Amino acid sequence: MEPFVQVFFAIDKDETETISIDELKSYVAANNLDEMMVTKWQTLFDPNRTGKITFKKFCEVLGLSPAQAVAMKTQHQSATMKLHPDVTVIYEQLPLDKQIAISNKTIELAKSTKKLDEKIKLFN
């Protein structure tokens, strides 16, 4: 079940716990997957053809509680996402993915500033 859960969260980029059929189609195209996936998912998770697949219905069909699915997502993130070793966590209320994004951007900016300082020294 975990691969299904990971795909759901990968498609649900805005974290609304709802994915549209258009978002599903975009995901399938971007990842070069079989277009039948859209039809199969719609049949399984959107039998009323609303154009939306809710997290609740998704979990119900898979026989998972939403809490189990969220736990799978968290375990997967913890296993695959790590903060840069130079980063010290001082406030942990942010989700790990946001911590990583912020720390990576900070490191990137720090490196570009260092390069700028080196260029300025050349002119002095």
Secondary structure, 3 states (H helix, E strand, C coil): CHHHHHHHHHHCCCCCCEEEHHHHHHHHHHCCCCCHHHHHHHHHHCCCCCCEEEHHHHHHHHCCCHHHHHHHHHHHHHHHCCCCCCCCCCCCCCCHHHHHHHHHHHHHHHHHHHHHHHHHHHHC
